[in-house]
Amino acid sequence: MPYREAWTGHAAQLDGRAAARSASSGWIPAAARLLRVAGVGLAGVAAVWVLGSAAGATGGAFAADGGLSTAAAEPAPNPGTALVTGSDRGIGLALVREFQSRGWRVIATCRDPQKATELNELVKTHPGVSVEKLDVSDNAAIERLAARLKGHPIDALVNNAGVSGSFAGQSLAGLDAEEFAKVLRVNSYAPLKVSAAFLDLVAASRQRKIIGISSGYGSLAFVQGVAAAGYPYAYFYAMSKAALNMGLREFAFENASRHVTTVLLSPGAVDTDMQRDVRSYMSGLGRPIRSPTLTPAQSAHAMVLTIERLKPGENGKFLAQNGAEIPW
Ligand SMILES: NC(=O)c1ccc[n+]([C@@H]2O[C@H](COP(=O)([O-])OP(=O)(O)OC[C@H]3O[C@@H](n4cnc5c(N)ncnc54)[C@H](OP(=O)(O)O)[C@@H]3O)[C@@H](O)[C@H]2O)c1
């Protein structure tokens, strides 16, 4: 699906107006040019920019289904077994619920299963969901879990666990080196390590899909738009997601011969602890972010449909939650 299809009506008209203004100089025309190339209207951007991507909005407001068109377009489920990292809260928990509701078996991993109250409640009533302990910054734990799951094919491996890092610590006044190492370890290195460790199990499955949950912050093309929409310059987070993109893109091409489809998927701006943290940081600076967010359920619904529809030809791509391609 071309990226522009995620945008309709009002946003498209604004693209035209932005194009007319772009004859003069300054950051707004520059951003307009950038976004026009990306097929994004300025009003749409202001309305939806994220710790993630802009795609999925219509005319500056999110459709109730997160930008997916209508119920008529809803495909039949294509269930298999999914493994999700960082699934005790936020987007990860919503992904587990969504996979489960569409008939998938789900291996929900998290750092501390004993404290994962909502996951444990889900397991009680849904035998297709199991919980496994996994800290993605612990290589030995990754290897142990992969060995224990040997013989259990994984159709969709979703590298969701992530951290934003402290926003002050990654401002130009901070640039805290330990914080940088932590953010890179969890957001960039761990998804590659997890993907490598579970590769044989994915390659043995029917669907053979690996997903890295990325962000619009990781797009070189869009980073100016993120700031223009009121989000902070989050150096470490942005660098970590760009590194994730490159790592899994290399991984995608190296493993294409095993018929594994690997993509980067951006969830959109989603109302989770991470999104609330960035908003509270900006409010504290007196510059609150007012653009709307998706609920975790809306984002997860769109992403699971995109995962179910993934085709081998999309290997190595960077996609928005609704499957629209995002420029690097
Ligand atoms: N929310 C957004 O608007 C947005 C936009 C774009 C991209 N994203 C991306 O979406 C993903 C999920 O974000 P979210 O918004 O749901 O964030 P969140 O509410 O802060 O949840 C983060 C999840 O990652 C887990 N996690 C962190 N470090 C971990 C580790 N070392 N090992 C295992 N799990 C770990 C957390 O587990 P604990 O409970 O143990 O801390 C938690 O389950 C992240 O990759 C994020 O970068 C989010």
Ligand as a Chemical Component Dictionary entry (heavy atoms), coordinates in Angstrom:
data_LIG
# 
_chem_comp.id                   LIG 
_chem_comp.type                 NON-POLYMER 
_chem_comp.pdbx_formal_charge   0 
_chem_comp.three_letter_code    LIG 
# 
loop_
_chem_comp_atom.comp_id 
_chem_comp_atom.atom_id 
_chem_comp_atom.alt_atom_id 
_chem_comp_atom.type_symbol 
_chem_comp_atom.charge 
_chem_comp_atom.model_Cartn_x 
_chem_comp_atom.model_Cartn_y 
_chem_comp_atom.model_Cartn_z 
_chem_comp_atom.pdbx_ordinal 
LIG N1  N1  N 0  3.807  4.596  23.003 1  
LIG C1  C1  C 0  4.149  5.146  21.850 2  
LIG O1  O1  O 0  3.605  6.184  21.453 3  
LIG C2  C2  C 0  5.206  4.517  21.008 4  
LIG C3  C3  C 0  5.466  5.094  19.770 5  
LIG C4  C4  C 0  6.432  4.532  18.947 6  
LIG C5  C5  C 0  7.108  3.415  19.336 7  
LIG N2  N2  N 1  6.851  2.854  20.543 8  
LIG C6  C6  C 0  7.588  1.626  20.880 9  
LIG O2  O2  O 0  6.657  0.620  21.256 10 
LIG C7  C7  C 0  7.269  -0.306 22.158 11 
LIG C8  C8  C 0  6.386  -0.444 23.402 12 
LIG O3  O3  O 0  6.296  0.834  23.988 13 
LIG P1  P1  P 0  5.160  1.232  25.040 14 
LIG O4  O4  O 0  4.661  2.552  24.615 15 
LIG O5  O5  O -1 4.218  0.117  25.271 16 
LIG O6  O6  O 0  6.088  1.474  26.307 17 
LIG P2  P2  P 0  5.862  1.175  27.851 18 
LIG O7  O7  O 0  4.447  1.354  28.214 19 
LIG O8  O8  O 0  6.904  1.992  28.550 20 
LIG O9  O9  O 0  6.223  -0.379 27.964 21 
LIG C9  C9  C 0  7.528  -0.815 27.679 22 
LIG C10 C10 C 0  7.572  -2.315 27.797 23 
LIG O10 O10 O 0  8.914  -2.742 27.500 24 
LIG C11 C11 C 0  9.342  -3.566 28.582 25 
LIG N3  N3  N 0  10.790 -3.556 28.758 26 
LIG C12 C12 C 0  11.629 -2.510 28.937 27 
LIG N4  N4  N 0  12.900 -2.953 29.112 28 
LIG C13 C13 C 0  12.841 -4.308 29.045 29 
LIG C14 C14 C 0  13.803 -5.338 29.141 30 
LIG N5  N5  N 0  15.094 -5.066 29.379 31 
LIG N6  N6  N 0  13.406 -6.619 29.000 32 
LIG C15 C15 C 0  12.100 -6.914 28.763 33 
LIG N7  N7  N 0  11.137 -5.989 28.692 34 
LIG C16 C16 C 0  11.512 -4.691 28.814 35 
LIG C17 C17 C 0  8.645  -3.006 29.805 36 
LIG O11 O11 O 0  8.693  -3.970 30.848 37 
LIG P3  P3  P 0  8.677  -3.556 32.415 38 
LIG O12 O12 O 0  7.232  -3.423 32.793 39 
LIG O13 O13 O 0  9.361  -4.703 33.079 40 
LIG O14 O14 O 0  9.431  -2.266 32.553 41 
LIG C18 C18 C 0  7.254  -2.800 29.218 42 
LIG O15 O15 O 0  6.559  -4.006 29.141 43 
LIG C19 C19 C 0  8.651  0.259  22.443 44 
LIG O16 O16 O 0  9.595  -0.392 21.626 45 
LIG C20 C20 C 0  8.534  1.720  22.045 46 
LIG O17 O17 O 0  9.775  2.289  21.693 47 
LIG C21 C21 C 0  5.930  3.375  21.398 48 
# 
loop_
_chem_comp_bond.comp_id 
_chem_comp_bond.atom_id_1 
_chem_comp_bond.atom_id_2 
_chem_comp_bond.value_order 
_chem_comp_bond.pdbx_ordinal 
LIG N1  C1  SING 1  
LIG C1  O1  DOUB 2  
LIG C1  C2  SING 3  
LIG C2  C3  SING 4  
LIG C2  C21 DOUB 5  
LIG C3  C4  DOUB 6  
LIG C4  C5  SING 7  
LIG C5  N2  DOUB 8  
LIG N2  C6  SING 9  
LIG N2  C21 SING 10 
LIG C6  O2  SING 11 
LIG C6  C20 SING 12 
LIG O2  C7  SING 13 
LIG C7  C8  SING 14 
LIG C7  C19 SING 15 
LIG C8  O3  SING 16 
LIG O3  P1  SING 17 
LIG P1  O4  DOUB 18 
LIG P1  O5  SING 19 
LIG P1  O6  SING 20 
LIG O6  P2  SING 21 
LIG P2  O7  DOUB 22 
LIG P2  O8  SING 23 
LIG P2  O9  SING 24 
LIG O9  C9  SING 25 
LIG C9  C10 SING 26 
LIG C10 O10 SING 27 
LIG C10 C18 SING 28 
LIG O10 C11 SING 29 
LIG C11 N3  SING 30 
LIG C11 C17 SING 31 
LIG N3  C12 SING 32 
LIG N3  C16 SING 33 
LIG C12 N4  DOUB 34 
LIG N4  C13 SING 35 
LIG C13 C14 SING 36 
LIG C13 C16 DOUB 37 
LIG C14 N5  SING 38 
LIG C14 N6  DOUB 39 
LIG N6  C15 SING 40 
LIG C15 N7  DOUB 41 
LIG N7  C16 SING 42 
LIG C17 O11 SING 43 
LIG C17 C18 SING 44 
LIG O11 P3  SING 45 
LIG P3  O12 DOUB 46 
LIG P3  O13 SING 47 
LIG P3  O14 SING 48 
LIG C18 O15 SING 49 
LIG C19 O16 SING 50 
LIG C19 C20 SING 51 
LIG C20 O17 SING 52 
# 
